[in-house]
Structures are given as C-alpha cells and as structure tokens.
Amino acid sequence: MAEKTFEKEWRALGTDIYLQIIGDIRQKSEMEKIFLEVSDIYKRQEKIFSRFDKESELSKINSHLGKFFDGSSDILRVAEKSLDYFKESDGLFDPRILETLEKIGYDRSFSKEDFSSDGIAAIIEVEKADLKNDLVVENGRMKFLKRLDFSGIAKGYITDRVVDFLQLQGFRNFLIDSGGDMFAAGKNSLGNDWGIALEGSHNEDETLVEISDAAVATSGNVRRNWQKGEKKIHHLIDPRRPNDFSFALQSVTVVEKSTERADVWAKVLFLSGLEKGIEKAREKKITAFFLEQDGNVIKSVKKNLCDINSAASFSSYSPFL
C-alpha cells in the first residue's frame, strides 16, 4: 500500500508546533483525529507546566511552599528527572531560576510583550544549596521549598510524550517539532533519514545532520534577549553566575536519543561555554554543535548517533513559553 505525507502546524507552549507523519493512505480519514489528539496533549501539558498560567499545576504548587501535594504523574516524573539532571550537570541544570527570571523582567510570556526596559537589572544571589533541599519527592507526593520553573526540561519532556503517543498508534515514520525541540522517527517521505540543518551558521552545508529515531534541541540567546538599562541580558540563567549573561556563543544544538535529554543538555552545554562545553560533551558522549557569534560552528560528534551529511530541512529555536 502506498504511503502519503500528512502534516499540520499550530501554536502551543508559546511557540510553533509542526508535525509530519508518513502514513498509509488507508489512515487518511483518521489523520485529523490524530492531529487533534496530539494538540490535546500539548494543551494538557501546558496546564501542568506553564508558569504564566495561575491555574496551572506548577503555579499552584509554587503558591503553597512547604506543603506536600499529590502531584500528577507528569509533574512528579519531571521533578524526579530534574533532581537527576541537577546532579548529572553539576548544578548547571537548576529549576530554582524562577525568581531570577522574574527579577530580570521575564515575568510574562515573551511572545506577547516588549521586554525592553530602562530599569536596572536586580542583583541576584547565587544559589548554593543542593536542589534536594528545596524539591522533595516522596511516595508519589512532592513539595517545593522554593518556587521552581521546569521550562528547562518541559518542552523536551512534552515532545517525548507526543512521540510515545504516535508510536502507540503504530506510526513509525514522523517528525515532531516543538519550536526547535525535535524528534525524527524512522524515515522521511523519500525513505531517507530526516535532515536537520543548524540555523545561523555561515556554511549550513557543513552543519547538516541526518538522523533517525533521535532528537535534536537547541538553546541560545538570539531570540530571547533584551536590554535592561545598559545591560544586555537573555533568558538562559547560569545558577553559578546569575548576574552574568554570556554572548560568546549564539547557541548550542544537541543530538540525543530523547528530546528531553537533548533539551536539557543543550542548555547545560551553552551555560558551560565553548571550552568546558566541549569537554562535557566529550565526557558524556554527546553530539553537540557550538555556534559562535561569528557564525563559526565547532562540532563534538558522537559516532553512530548521527551522520554529518547534506540535508533538506531546517531547525528553529524557541524556549518553552
């Protein structure tokens, strides 16, 4: 039976969502239902993780510090994973950045506001305590001792839930793109691996990757930066130096087996800087592309996860909400 390409674009999580499915023609009548169900996944997850929705599960827990909650399975999983990533990243992944984001002006959805300001950026204190002191997960319950923001992991996590759903529906060839957090399953419409190009480099022919059953995520300062008085700042917070905002790199793109892991490590490697980021990528055997301000790309490539070849697609970047 011949196969056909089905695709749809819409807005969710404060960014553009794109889904392409390579499917059997007999599934044509079912595709609209599939797209609606995927859209509902994003809506449900946004009601859990959005820090801009006062009725979200995250906002409710943040407003009752020190109290145990019977959290949903999704927020409990993300909380547990955050504790693991905090340890694995030596503290660079830290969801306690919410207060810092608010103090530098990122207290509302970036897609709806002008963040330019004549005010002076507040001085932020360095967080020294272990995350487990402020995020407690016990027996299916959780409590926050400080207000948390899971945007550093949520978009990747949500994308992987969409992947799970599509695979359960029997689809083996598809591409899901959550504002730059992508998972490419199987083959594209030509029967080849999916082509993803690194945005912003001088020579995209040298920075094209072909992947199958793998994820790509990018973190950078190009689209989410603004002026606070005389200081140029961006949304990627280094918990070790929360008052410093590096512009030495434009972005870091990571290829990994899950979108969640690619999402987290793209941010961690960006915050690590070029030299230490490359060291971490090699230590963790992560395929990563470091895009410098001049458009030069430095690669740290793990063999057998992706091939560096020509491709015919693109990557974009937009942080969760």
C-alpha positions as CSV (number, residue, x, y, z in Angstrom):
1,M,0.0,0.0,0.0
2,A,1.3,3.5,-0.9
3,E,2.2,5.9,1.8
4,K,1.4,9.6,2.0
5,T,2.7,12.6,3.9
6,F,0.3,14.3,6.4
7,E,1.3,17.5,8.1
8,K,0.0,20.2,10.4
9,E,1.2,23.4,12.1
10,W,-0.3,25.2,15.1
11,R,0.7,27.2,18.2
12,A,1.2,25.7,21.6
13,L,3.6,26.3,24.6
14,G,4.2,29.8,23.3
15,T,5.8,28.5,20.1
16,D,5.2,26.9,16.7
17,I,4.4,23.2,16.6
18,Y,4.9,21.2,13.4
19,L,4.0,17.5,12.9
20,Q,4.6,15.5,9.8
21,I,3.6,11.9,9.5
22,I,4.4,9.4,6.8
23,G,1.4,7.1,6.7
24,D,-0.7,4.6,4.9
25,I,-3.4,6.1,2.6
26,R,-5.9,3.9,4.5
27,Q,-5.2,6.2,7.5
28,K,-6.2,9.4,5.7
29,S,-9.6,9.6,7.4
30,E,-8.1,9.1,10.8
31,M,-5.4,11.8,10.5
32,E,-7.5,14.8,11.6
33,K,-8.3,12.9,14.8
34,I,-4.7,12.1,15.4
35,F,-3.7,15.7,15.0
36,L,-6.4,16.8,17.4
37,E,-5.3,14.2,20.0
38,V,-1.7,15.4,19.7
39,S,-2.9,19.0,20.1
40,D,-4.7,18.0,23.2
41,I,-1.5,16.5,24.6
42,Y,0.1,19.9,24.4
43,K,-2.9,21.7,25.9
44,R,-3.0,19.3,28.9
45,Q,0.8,19.5,29.5
46,E,0.7,23.3,29.3
47,K,-1.9,23.3,32.1
48,I,0.6,21.4,34.2
49,F,3.9,23.2,33.5
50,S,3.1,26.8,32.4
51,R,4.4,29.4,34.9
52,F,2.3,32.1,33.2
53,D,-1.0,30.3,33.9
54,K,-2.0,31.0,37.5
55,E,-4.2,27.9,37.4
56,S,-1.5,25.5,36.2
57,E,-0.4,22.7,38.5
58,L,3.1,24.2,38.7
59,S,1.7,27.6,39.7
60,K,-0.5,26.1,42.4
61,I,2.4,24.3,44.0
62,N,4.6,27.4,43.7
63,S,2.0,29.3,45.7
64,H,2.0,26.8,48.6
65,L,5.6,26.4,49.5
66,G,6.4,23.8,52.1
67,K,3.2,21.8,51.5
68,F,3.1,18.3,50.2
69,F,0.9,17.8,47.0
70,D,-0.3,14.7,45.3
71,G,1.2,15.7,42.0
72,S,0.2,14.4,38.6
73,S,2.3,11.6,37.2
74,D,3.8,14.1,34.7
75,I,5.0,16.7,37.2
76,L,6.3,14.0,39.5
77,R,8.3,12.5,36.7
78,V,9.7,15.9,35.7
79,A,10.6,16.7,39.3
80,E,12.4,13.4,39.8
81,K,14.2,13.9,36.5
82,S,15.2,17.4,37.5
83,L,16.9,16.1,40.6
84,D,18.8,13.7,38.5
85,Y,19.8,16.3,35.9
86,F,20.9,18.7,38.6
87,K,23.3,16.1,39.9
88,E,24.5,15.0,36.5
89,S,25.1,18.5,35.3
90,D,27.0,19.5,38.5
91,G,24.2,22.0,39.3
92,L,24.0,23.8,35.9
93,F,20.5,22.5,35.4
94,D,18.6,24.1,38.2
95,P,14.8,24.8,38.2
96,R,15.2,27.3,41.0
97,I,15.8,30.1,38.4
98,L,12.3,31.4,38.5
99,E,13.0,34.3,40.9
100,T,16.0,35.3,38.8
101,L,13.9,35.2,35.6
102,E,11.3,37.5,37.2
103,K,13.9,39.9,38.5
104,I,15.4,40.4,35.1
105,G,12.0,41.1,33.6
106,Y,11.0,37.7,32.2
107,D,7.8,37.5,34.3
108,R,5.3,37.3,31.4
109,S,5.1,35.4,28.1
110,F,7.9,36.6,25.7
111,S,5.6,36.1,22.7
112,K,3.2,38.8,23.9
113,E,5.4,41.5,25.4
114,D,8.1,44.0,24.6
115,F,10.9,43.3,27.1
116,S,12.9,46.5,26.5
117,S,13.3,48.5,29.7
118,D,15.2,51.4,31.1
119,G,15.3,49.8,34.5
120,I,18.4,48.4,36.2
121,A,18.8,44.6,36.4
122,A,18.5,43.5,40.0
123,I,21.4,41.8,41.7
124,I,20.8,38.1,42.1
125,E,22.3,36.0,44.9
126,V,23.9,32.7,44.0
127,E,22.0,29.6,44.9
128,K,24.4,27.4,47.0
129,A,22.1,24.7,48.5
130,D,21.6,21.3,46.9
131,L,18.3,21.1,44.9
132,K,17.1,18.2,47.0
133,N,16.8,20.7,49.9
134,D,14.2,22.7,48.0
135,L,12.5,20.0,45.9
136,V,11.2,16.9,47.8
137,V,9.6,13.9,46.1
138,E,8.4,11.2,48.4
139,N,5.9,8.3,47.8
140,G,4.1,10.0,44.9
141,R,3.9,13.3,46.7
142,M,6.0,16.4,46.3
143,K,6.7,19.8,47.9
144,F,8.7,22.9,47.0
145,L,10.6,24.9,49.5
146,K,11.4,27.5,46.8
147,R,9.4,28.4,43.7
148,L,10.5,26.4,40.7
149,D,10.4,26.6,36.9
150,F,10.6,23.4,34.8
151,S,10.8,25.2,31.4
152,G,14.4,23.9,31.0
153,I,13.1,20.4,30.6
154,A,9.3,20.6,30.0
155,K,9.3,21.2,26.2
156,G,11.5,18.2,25.6
157,Y,9.6,16.1,28.0
158,I,6.3,17.0,26.4
159,T,7.7,16.3,22.9
160,D,8.6,12.8,24.1
161,R,5.1,12.2,25.3
162,V,3.9,13.0,21.8
163,V,6.4,10.6,20.4
164,D,5.1,7.9,22.8
165,F,1.5,8.5,21.6
166,L,2.4,8.4,17.9
167,Q,4.3,5.2,18.3
168,L,1.4,3.6,20.3
169,Q,-0.8,4.5,17.3
170,G,1.5,2.4,15.1
171,F,3.3,5.3,13.3
172,R,7.0,4.6,12.7
173,N,7.9,7.5,10.3
174,F,7.3,11.0,11.6
175,L,8.8,14.3,12.6
176,I,7.6,16.4,15.6
177,D,9.0,19.8,16.1
178,S,8.1,21.8,19.3
179,G,9.7,25.1,18.5
180,G,13.1,23.6,17.8
181,D,12.9,20.6,20.1
182,M,12.5,17.8,17.5
183,F,12.2,14.1,17.3
184,A,12.7,12.3,14.0
185,A,11.3,8.8,13.8
186,G,12.1,6.3,11.1
187,K,12.5,7.7,7.6
188,N,11.2,10.8,5.7
189,S,8.9,10.7,2.6
190,L,11.8,9.8,0.4
191,G,12.8,6.9,2.5
192,N,15.9,8.6,3.8
193,D,16.9,9.7,7.3
194,W,15.5,13.1,8.4
195,G,17.6,16.1,7.5
196,I,18.1,18.8,10.1
197,A,20.1,21.9,9.4
198,L,21.8,24.2,12.0
199,E,20.3,27.6,11.8
200,G,22.7,30.7,11.8
201,S,25.9,29.1,10.7
202,H,28.0,30.6,7.8
203,N,28.1,27.3,5.9
204,E,25.0,25.2,6.5
205,D,26.3,22.6,4.1
206,E,28.8,21.7,6.8
207,T,26.3,21.6,9.7
208,L,23.6,19.4,8.4
209,V,22.8,16.2,10.2
210,E,20.7,13.2,9.1
211,I,19.0,11.4,12.0
212,S,16.6,8.5,12.5
213,D,14.9,7.7,15.8
214,A,16.8,10.5,17.5
215,A,16.2,14.0,18.9
216,V,17.6,17.5,18.3
217,A,17.3,20.5,20.6
218,T,18.8,24.0,20.5
219,S,19.4,26.6,23.3
220,G,20.7,30.0,22.5
221,N,20.4,33.8,23.2
222,V,19.5,35.0,19.7
223,R,15.7,35.3,20.0
224,R,15.2,35.8,23.7
225,N,17.4,38.7,24.7
226,W,16.6,42.3,25.8
227,Q,18.1,45.4,27.3
228,K,17.8,46.2,31.0
229,G,19.2,49.7,31.4
230,E,22.7,49.4,30.0
231,K,22.9,45.7,30.4
232,K,22.1,43.2,27.7
233,I,20.6,40.0,29.1
234,H,18.9,36.8,28.0
235,H,16.8,34.1,29.4
236,L,19.4,31.4,29.9
237,I,20.4,31.7,33.6
238,D,23.7,30.3,34.9
239,P,23.0,29.4,38.5
240,R,26.7,29.8,39.4
241,R,26.8,33.4,38.0
242,P,23.2,34.6,37.7
243,N,24.2,38.2,37.2
244,D,26.4,37.4,34.1
245,F,24.9,36.8,30.6
246,S,27.3,35.4,28.1
247,F,27.0,36.2,24.4
248,A,30.2,34.4,23.3
249,L,28.0,31.7,21.8
250,Q,24.9,32.1,19.8
251,S,23.6,28.7,20.5
252,V,24.3,25.0,21.2
253,T,22.5,22.2,19.4
254,V,22.5,18.7,20.8
255,V,21.5,15.4,19.2
256,E,20.4,12.8,21.6
257,K,18.2,9.7,21.9
258,S,15.4,11.6,23.7
259,T,14.1,15.1,23.2
260,E,14.1,15.7,26.9
261,R,17.7,14.9,27.2
262,A,18.6,16.9,24.2
263,D,16.7,19.9,25.6
264,V,18.4,19.7,29.0
265,W,21.9,19.2,27.7
266,A,21.7,22.0,25.0
267,K,21.1,24.4,27.9
268,V,23.8,22.9,30.1
269,L,26.4,23.0,27.3
270,F,25.5,26.5,26.4
271,L,25.9,27.7,30.0
272,S,29.2,25.8,30.2
273,G,30.8,27.9,27.5
274,L,32.7,26.7,24.5
275,E,35.8,25.0,26.0
276,K,34.1,23.5,29.1
277,G,31.1,22.7,27.0
278,I,33.1,20.7,24.5
279,E,34.8,18.9,27.4
280,K,31.4,18.0,28.9
281,A,30.1,16.8,25.6
282,R,33.0,14.5,25.1
283,E,32.8,13.2,28.6
284,K,29.1,12.5,28.3
285,K,29.5,11.2,24.6
286,I,27.0,13.9,23.4
287,T,26.8,15.0,19.8
288,A,26.8,18.8,20.0
289,F,27.3,21.8,17.7
290,F,28.6,25.1,19.3
291,L,27.6,28.1,17.2
292,E,29.9,31.1,17.9
293,Q,28.8,34.7,17.4
294,D,30.8,35.0,14.1
295,G,28.8,32.0,12.7
296,N,31.6,29.5,13.1
297,V,30.5,26.1,14.2
298,I,32.5,23.7,16.4
299,K,31.3,20.1,16.5
300,S,31.6,17.5,19.1
301,V,30.3,14.4,17.4
302,K,29.4,11.0,18.9
303,K,29.6,8.4,16.2
304,N,26.7,6.1,15.4
305,L,24.0,8.5,16.6
306,C,24.0,10.9,13.7
307,D,25.8,11.3,10.4
308,I,27.1,14.6,9.1
309,N,25.7,14.9,5.6
310,S,23.7,17.1,3.3
311,A,20.0,17.5,4.2
312,A,16.9,19.4,3.2
313,S,15.2,20.6,6.4
314,F,15.7,23.3,9.0
315,S,15.9,23.8,12.7
316,S,14.4,26.6,14.6
317,Y,14.6,27.8,18.2
318,S,12.1,29.0,20.8
319,P,12.2,28.4,24.5
320,F,9.1,26.9,26.2
321,L,6.7,29.7,27.0
